[in-house]
């Protein structure tokens, strides 16, 4: 499943990045790499953007980027993303 398919409160682990070129590099530069755990804090009313906690910081991510990030459920607490 992709990142945009989950609701706020989900604790996830990145399994794969499907983008390519500059877009994939930008996502990786933000700290979103395979094996990284993240927590979905909020999703805007129309689903764009998503607010995440990843590697101890807050990150807003566009829905267009979220669809390129494949994830799996990793647990239920925010502390693991810190």
WOURDA-V226647 format. One record per residue. N is the residue number from 1. SS is DSSP state (H for helix, E for strand, - for the rest). D_CENTER is the distance of its C-alpha to the mean C-alpha in Angstrom with 1 decimal. Layout:
BEGIN
n=N ss=SS d_center=D_CENTER
n=N ss=SS d_center=D_CENTER
END
This chain:
BEGIN
n=1 ss=- d_center=11.6
n=2 ss=E d_center=8.7
n=3 ss=H d_center=5.5
n=4 ss=H d_center=8.0
n=5 ss=H d_center=10.5
n=6 ss=- d_center=9.6
n=7 ss=- d_center=11.3
n=8 ss=- d_center=11.1
n=9 ss=- d_center=12.0
n=10 ss=- d_center=10.0
n=11 ss=E d_center=9.5
n=12 ss=E d_center=7.6
n=13 ss=E d_center=8.2
n=14 ss=E d_center=7.3
n=15 ss=E d_center=10.6
n=16 ss=E d_center=11.0
n=17 ss=E d_center=10.4
n=18 ss=- d_center=12.9
n=19 ss=- d_center=13.5
n=20 ss=- d_center=16.7
n=21 ss=H d_center=18.6
n=22 ss=H d_center=17.7
n=23 ss=H d_center=14.5
n=24 ss=H d_center=13.1
n=25 ss=H d_center=14.8
n=26 ss=H d_center=13.2
n=27 ss=H d_center=9.6
n=28 ss=H d_center=11.1
n=29 ss=H d_center=13.1
n=30 ss=- d_center=10.3
n=31 ss=- d_center=9.8
n=32 ss=- d_center=7.0
n=33 ss=- d_center=9.6
n=34 ss=- d_center=10.8
n=35 ss=- d_center=11.3
n=36 ss=- d_center=8.9
n=37 ss=E d_center=8.2
n=38 ss=E d_center=5.9
n=39 ss=E d_center=7.3
n=40 ss=E d_center=7.1
n=41 ss=E d_center=10.2
n=42 ss=E d_center=11.3
n=43 ss=E d_center=11.4
n=44 ss=- d_center=14.3
n=45 ss=- d_center=17.3
n=46 ss=- d_center=16.9
n=47 ss=- d_center=13.2
n=48 ss=- d_center=12.6
n=49 ss=- d_center=10.9
n=50 ss=E d_center=8.1
n=51 ss=E d_center=8.5
n=52 ss=E d_center=6.3
n=53 ss=E d_center=8.3
n=54 ss=E d_center=7.6
n=55 ss=- d_center=11.0
n=56 ss=- d_center=13.0
n=57 ss=E d_center=12.1
n=58 ss=E d_center=10.8
n=59 ss=E d_center=8.7
n=60 ss=E d_center=9.1
n=61 ss=E d_center=7.5
n=62 ss=- d_center=9.9
n=63 ss=H d_center=10.0
n=64 ss=H d_center=11.7
n=65 ss=H d_center=9.0
n=66 ss=H d_center=6.4
n=67 ss=- d_center=9.4
n=68 ss=- d_center=9.6
n=69 ss=E d_center=6.8
n=70 ss=E d_center=8.6
n=71 ss=E d_center=7.8
n=72 ss=E d_center=10.5
n=73 ss=E d_center=11.4
n=74 ss=E d_center=12.2
n=75 ss=E d_center=14.3
n=76 ss=- d_center=14.8
n=77 ss=- d_center=14.9
n=78 ss=H d_center=13.0
n=79 ss=H d_center=15.2
n=80 ss=H d_center=13.7
n=81 ss=H d_center=10.7
n=82 ss=- d_center=13.5
END
